[in-house]
């Protein structure tokens, strides 16, 4: 819950970002693009939730946010904490009035889904595969983009590109799950972990390198 992406979404949906003063055309454009994407995704998620009879979920996770928006939330909580003589009472009030309603509405057991890379990790393990990993290429000349590949025994199963490495990894994992659903025999074709284990009579050593710490917020 406490992440830059969630704080940025709260900053926008609460209207706090409208009171932020700055003199940077680049930052103005970045915030405008983020707000436009976020509100469109929010409207889409709310409509789908209504159609499906469920609470609205986390509509902000696949959108890269300017860090300054999450900094605004952190600065407000910090300022209140200091102004109250380092008492938590005021900060708790900010949480109850600003953060908790947002979390209660969008982050529940019904809407909190597993990260796609975690699902992929578990799927490979269930099939006995130990040689899978993510690989990230960074291209500074192309707008500082990150390309994430999902590799199984050195074979690229899926790839995705985004300016945010976390989002690229999330999309790559979604694509990998889709690819496996369409080709259920993929792992059996490229993976020999089970046969090597049986031949050696030893338990397989985990060689997976799914970078969960990098991509899960």
N, C-alpha and C positions, 0 to 999 in steps of 0.2 A: 504493500500500500504506500509506504513512504518511498517514493521514487520521483525522479525528475519529471517523468512523463505524466504521472498522476497529478503532481503539484502544478504543472503547466496547464493541464486541463481544468483544474480547479480555478486557477488564476483567470482563465478566459471565461468559463461558464459563470463565474461569480461576478464578472465585470470589473475586477480589480485592475486588470491590465490597461483599462481605459484611462486610469489615473496616473499611469507611469509616464514620466517626462524624460525625453531623450532627444539628442540631436544627431541622428545617424540615418541617412536614407537607406543604407543597406539593412540596418536593423528594422526600420519601418517596413521594408518590403518582406523581410523574413517573418516578422510577426503577422503581417497581413496574410501571407500565404498560409501560415500555420493556422490562423483563426478560420480562414475560409475552408481549409481541408477538415479541420476539427468539427466545425459546425455542420458541415455536409455529412460527415461520418456519424455525428451524433443524431442527426435527423433520420438517417438511414437505419441506425441501430434501434432508435425509438419506434420507428414504424414496424420493423421486423419483430420487435419484442411485443408490440401490440397485436400484430397479426398472429403471433405464435402463442399468445397468452402467457408471457413470462416477463420477469423483471428485465429492464435494460442492462446490458453488460458493459464491458470495458471497451468503449469505442475509441479510446485514445492510444492504444498500445502500438499500432502500426504506423503512427505518424511521428516523425522526428520533430521535436520541439526546440525552439530557441531556449537555451539554458536560463536566460535572463528572466523568463516567466516563472520558472520554479524558484529562482533566487528571490523573487518578490515575496512569495509565501514564506520562505525561510526568514527573510529579513523582517517581516511583520511579526512572526512568532518571537524572533530574537529580540526585537525592539520592545515588545510587550514584556518579555521576561526581564530585561534589564530595567525598564521603567518601573516595574513592580519590586525593585530591590532584590532581584533573583529569586522571587517567589514564583511558584508554578501556577498560582491561582489564575492569573490573567491568561497565561498560555493555554491552560486547560479550557478556559472560556472560549478562546479562539478555536480550539479544536472542536468543542461542542457545537459552536455556531457555524463554523466555516467548513471544517474538514469532515466531521462525523456524518452530517446529512448526505454528503456526496458519497462517502464510502458505504454507508448503509444502503444507499439506493443502487449502487453499481457493483459493489464487491460483496457478494454473498456466496454461500455454498452452492446456490443454484446457478450463479453466473461465473464463478471462478473456475476457469478451465485450465487444464494442464498445459504447460508450454509444449509446443509441437516437437521441440528437440528432445524433451524428456520422453515423450511418447515414442519417438524414433529410437532413442536409447534403449528403452524397455523392449521394443519390438525386436531389435537386433539381438538383445540378450536372450529373449525367449526362443529365438531361432538358433541359438548356440553360436552366434558370430561374435568374435572378439576383435576383429580388425576393421574398425570403422573410425572415421575422424572428420572433423571440419578443417578446412583450409581457407585462410583469408588472404586475398590479394588486395593491396591498397594502391590506387592510382591517383597520385596527387595532380597529375597533369589533366585529369578528366574531372575536375571539380571535387577532388578528394573523395572519390567513390571507393566503396569496399565491395569486393566480389567474394562471396562465401560459397565454397563447394562442399558437398557431402560426398565423401569417398568411402567405398567399401572394397577392401582388398586392392586399393589403388585405382579402382574404377569410379569415375564420377557418376553418381546417381542423380544429382540435381545441383543446380547453381542458382544464385540470385544476387542482384546488385542493388545497392542503395548508398546514399551518403552517410547513413547511420549503420554501423557494423551490426548492432543488435537487431535492427529491423531486417537487414539482409540475411542474417542467420535464421531469423524466424521464418522468413519467406522461403529460404532454401529448404528448411525442414518441412514446411507445408508441401512444397513441390516434391520432396523425396517421399513423403507419405502418399501423395497422389500417385507417384510413379510405382510404388510398391503395390498399391491397390490395383493398378492396371496391369501389373506384371508380377504376380504372386510368386513366380518361379525365379525371380532375379537373384535372391540370396542363395538359393540352392545351386544356381549356375556358377556364381563367382566365389562362394565361400566353401572352404574345405576344413574349417576349424573342427567340426565334429569328427571327420575321418582321421585327421591328424591326431586328435586326442585318443581315439579308439586304437590307432596303430601304436601309439607310444605308451598307452596305459596310464597316462598322467592327466591330471586335471588341467584344463586350458588356463593359461595366464592371460589376464585381461590386458588387451593392447589397445583398447578404445581410447579415443581422444576427443570425444564430444565436449566442447568447451562450454559447459553449462554456466560457469561463473561469468563468462563473457556476455552471455546473451539473455539470461533470465533476470527480469526485473521484478 
